[in-house]
């Protein structure tokens, strides 16, 4: 159950991050996502290009690869699942601090991040029980 949930959440996060990140690379001013660079006034960025690459590689690609690794049962995946959930959770927290707004999507992805962490913890516990 936790493995399947982790895979679904990782794919959801990965596809969402890849899609949003690519749209921000295409138009770093945020226009394609109806974002304004005014949101970045309290951040170190003048446009969305660098955050887009972080989103694509550290949230999108890593989540997609991790989902595949989890499907094929590579043993260290629970630790990586926990790490990905922590990264997503921190990404949302830092985003809220930097842009100083709060949106329903941020709540959804914060919950997804926490659920990914929970799945990783449960999978790690199950793996440890099998060893003993």
N, C-alpha and C positions, 0 to 999 in steps of 0.2 A: 504494500500500500504506500509506504513512505517513498520507496524508490520511484514508483509511477508518478506520485505527486511531485517529487523533486524534478523528474524529467519534464513534466508538463510545465511547471513553474519556470524552469531554466529555459525551455524553448520559448515560452511566452515572453520572458524578460529579454532573451537574446534577440528574438525577432523584433520586438518593440524597440530595443536599443539600436539595433542595426538600421531599422527603418528611419527612426528619428535622427540618428547620427548622420546617415547618408543625406537626408534632406537638409541638415545643417551644413554639411560640407558643400553641397550644391549651392546653397544660399546662406552663407555665414551670418547674414543680417537677420536670420530667423523668419524671414517673410513667408516661406513655404509652410511653416508651422504656426503662423500668425503670432510670432513672438517679436518683441521689440528689444533692441540692444539697450534700451533704457533699463531693462531688468538687470543688466550687468554693471550698473554704476557702482555697486558696492563690492565688486569682484575684481580680480586682477586682469580680466579679459575685456577687450574692446568689442569683440564680436564672438560668435559661437563656434568658430573653427576649432580651436584647441579643445574646448569641452566636447565637441562632436567627435574628435578622434579618440578622446578618452572613453566616451560613450560607446563608440564602435568597438574598440579593441578590448577594453577592460570590463565592459558590461555585456556587450553584444557577442563578439566572437568567443570570449571566454565562457559565457553561459552556454552557447551552442556546442562548443567542443566538450564542455563538461557534461552536458546532457548525453552526448554520444558516448563518452567514456563511461557514464553511469549505465547506459543501456548494455554495453558490452562487458560490464562487471570488472573493470580494472580496480583492484583492491583499495588504493588510496583515495578513491573518489569521495568517501564521506568527509574527509578532512577538507578537500577542495570544495565540496558543496557548502560546508560551513563557511569557508573563506569567501566564497562567492556571495553568500547571503549577507555576510558582514560587509563586504564591499558595497553591495547594493544599498544596504541600510545606511551606511556612512555617506554614500553618494547622495542619497535623498536628504539626509540631515544637513550636509554641507551646502547642497543646492538651496535649501530653504533659508539657511543662514546668509548665503551670498545674494540671493535674489530678493530676499525679504518679502516673499509672498507665499501663500499656501494654497495649493490646488488639490482637487479631488484625486487627480492622477498620482500626486505625491503620496497621498494616503494609501492608495491602492498598491503602489510599488513599495512603500514602506512595509505594508502587511505582507506582500510577496517576499520581500527580503527576510522578514522574520520567520515566515513559513519555510523558506529555503534553509535557514539556520536550523530550525526545528527538525526538518527532514534529515539533514546531515547528522545531527546529534542522534536521532533515532536509528539511522542506518549504521552509524559507528557503534552504537550500543549493541545492535543486533550482530554486527560483525565480531565484536569482542565476545559475545555470548557463544557464538559458534566456535570460536577458538578454544574456549574453556570447556 
